[in-house]
Amino acid sequence: MPLAAAISSLTAPLRDSLRPRKGDLTRAAIVDAALAIARRDGLEGLTIGALAAQMRMSKSGVFAHFGAREELQRAVLAEYASRFVDAVLRPAVRKRRGLARLQAILDNWLKLMAREIEQGCLMISGSIEYDDRPGLMRDAVVDIIRGWTAELLRAIEDAKATGELRADIDAAQLAFEIYGLMLGFHQNARLLRAADSARRARAGLRRLIEGALTPPASARVSSGRTPSVSRRAVPVAGRKARASSP
């Protein structure tokens, strides 16, 4: 399921259960404050009482917008996923279909994760909180992560279709390795506070993509293969990002 569909599925019950009201701005402010708490304390650390105290509202006032704690948690997760799409995927789809778009996705994702070292990433923390806790929240986190993986797979397959990545590349394996590298980056930077985490993540991404590129025409001729699409020189995660990274 693509990420946009996962977000829509997550928010549909909330949209259906809430009548239009004048308090939409208040509700948005509550979700924003709740997201900040969830980034710091996790989705399970999000309570109506703590949120009401931070918003200087009564608990009943918060309940007027969210009938239950789980409904609030789901709204927060949906808001996080929507912001993730806006920061990572939406700018990338303006790029040419193929390798340029894939690299824009990786560049945007790495930049967002670098910012989230201090803020906290709900996709990662949520996967840890709910990996062995069946229920609606676990299902919601799974849908978001599967949706994002589907978008990453699509970008890889598009780059194969344009001839920029080799036709024999296992897209699922490449997506798995990219995702694993991002998880390693997060742990190395957030838990271990390693100063070289971003540099190492970029080097890992560069090596993964360069290893998947279609070889130059001369190399294919010398190996007895018919030349087709020439290799394009594309710096993974962007040279500009290296200059401005933490």
N, C-alpha and C positions, 0 to 999 in steps of 0.2 A: 504494500500500500504506500503510495507516495506520501511525502510529509504533509503536503497541503490537505490531502484527504484525511490523514490521521488527526490533524488539528480540527478539521471540520467535524469529524466524528466525535471528538472529545468535547467540543463546545456545543454541539447540537442539543443534548439534553438540558444544558444550562439555558440556552436561548429559549427552548420550548417551555421551560418551567418558570421563567421570569416574565411577567407582564411589563410592557414599556412603562417607565415611570420617570418622574422628574429627577430622581436621585441617580441617574446614570453616571454623572460626573463623580458623585460620591462613591459609587460602586467602583469606578475606575481607579479612584485614589486609594480605596481599600485594597484592591488587587495589587497596585503598585507597591504599597507598604508591605503587604503580605509576601510579595515576591522577594523583597529585600530581606525579610526575616527568614524565608525558606532558603535563600542562598546561603545565609549564615548558619542556620540551625537545622536545615533539612526540612523536607515536607512534613515529616512526623513531628518536628519541633515547632510547627506552626499551630498555634492555639487561638481560639476566639478571644480568650481573656487577654493574652499578650498583645494581640492585634488591636483590641478595643482600647487598651491602655495607651498604646503608641498613637492611635488615631484620636485619643481623647473623646472616645464615644462609649456609650454603654454597650454591654454585651448584646442586649436586645436590639440595639441599633445596628450592630453588625449582622445579627441574625435576620434582620429585616431584608438584607440584601442576599444573604446566603443561609438557606434553611438548615444547613448542617456543615460540620467541619470538613467532611469529605468533598462537599460541593465547592467549598472554598479552595481546598487543595487542588481540585481538578481545574478550577478557573485559573489558579496560579500557574499550573503546569501548561495550560493552553496559552497563557500570556507569554510564558518563557519560550515556548515553541514558536509562537508568532514572531517574537523578537529575533529568534535565531534565524528564521527564514528571511526576515528583513535585512539582517546583517550579513548573512552568508550566501544564501541562494538567490535572492532577488537581484542583487547587483551582478552576480555571475551570469545570469541568463541573458544579460544584455550583450555578453561577449559572443563571438562567433561560435557556432556549434562545433564541438570537437575538443582538441587539446587546449585551446585558449580558454574555453569555458571550464574545463576540468581544473586547470591550474588556477583560475580565478576562485573557484570553490575552495581549493586547498589553501590558497593565500588568505581568503576571507575567514576561513575556519580557524586557521592558526592565529590570526590577529585577534579574533574573538576570544579564543581560549587564553591568549596572553592576558587579555583584560580580565578574564574570569578567574585568573589565579588568585586575585584578592576577593572578587565578588562571590565566586562559587558557581559551578555548573550543575544545573538541575538534571541534565541528562545523565551525568556521571553519578552524582550523589543519589539521584532517584533509583538508578539501577542497583546501587548497593543497598539502599533502604528496602527495596521491594523484591529483590531477587528470589527470596524464599518466603514471600508473604502473599499468597494468592488473594485475589480480590480486584475490585474495580481500579484501584490506584496502580496496582502492578500491571493490569491490562493496558492502562493509559500510558504508562512509561514504555511498555513493550511496543505499543503502536507508534509512539513518537520515534523510538530508536529504529524500528524496522522501516518506518517511513523515510527517515534520513538515509539509512543504508540503501534504500531503493533509489533515492535521488543520486547518490554517489555511484551506484552501479549503472544508472542510466547515463551519467556523464562519461564513465569509462567506456561503455558500449558505443556511445556517440563518437568518441575519439578513435575507437577501432573502425567504425563505419567510414570515417573520413580518411582512413589509411595512415593516421599519425601514430597510432599504437598498433603493434603487431596483431595480426588476425588470430594468432594462436595464444594470445594472452588470456588467462583465466580471470575474467572480470571479478568474479566472486572472491577469488584468492587475493587479488590486488586490493579490493575494497577491504577485506579482512586485515591485510597487513597495514594499510593506511590507518584504519580505525585503531588497530593495536598500537601504532606509533603515537597517535594522538593521546591515547590513554596513558602511555608511558610518559609522554611530555607533561601531562597534567600532574601525574604523581611525582615526577622528578622536580617539577617547579613548585607545586603547592605543598606537598608533604616534606620533601627533602630540601626545598629552597635552593636548588642548584642554579647558579647564575648562568650556566651555559645551556639550559634546557631548550630555549628557543632556537639557538644555533644548531644544536644536535637534531632537533625535530626537522628543521629545514634541510639539513644534510641528508637525513633519512628519507624525506619526501623526494628530494632531488634524485637520490640513488634509485628509489623505486620507479619513478617515472622514466628516468633515463634508461633503465634496464628494460622498460617495456616499449620504448620507441621503435618505430620501423627503422631498420638499418639504412645507412646511406646507399645510394644506387651502386656505387663502386664496390661496396662490401658484398652486396647481393650478387653482382656479376662474378666476383672472384670466388664466391661460394657455389656458383652454378645456378643461382636463383634468378628469375626474371625480374629486372628492375621495374618498379611501379611508381610509388610515391616516395620522394626524397625525404630524408629526415629533417625536421625543423628544429632549430635551436631555440629552446624555450627554457628559461630559468625557473625552476620550481619554487613556488612561494615568493618569487619576486625579489630582484636585487634591491629595489627601493625598501621593501619590508626589512631586509637585513640591516639597512642603514638606520632604520628607525625603531628596531625591535629592542625589547628590554634586555 
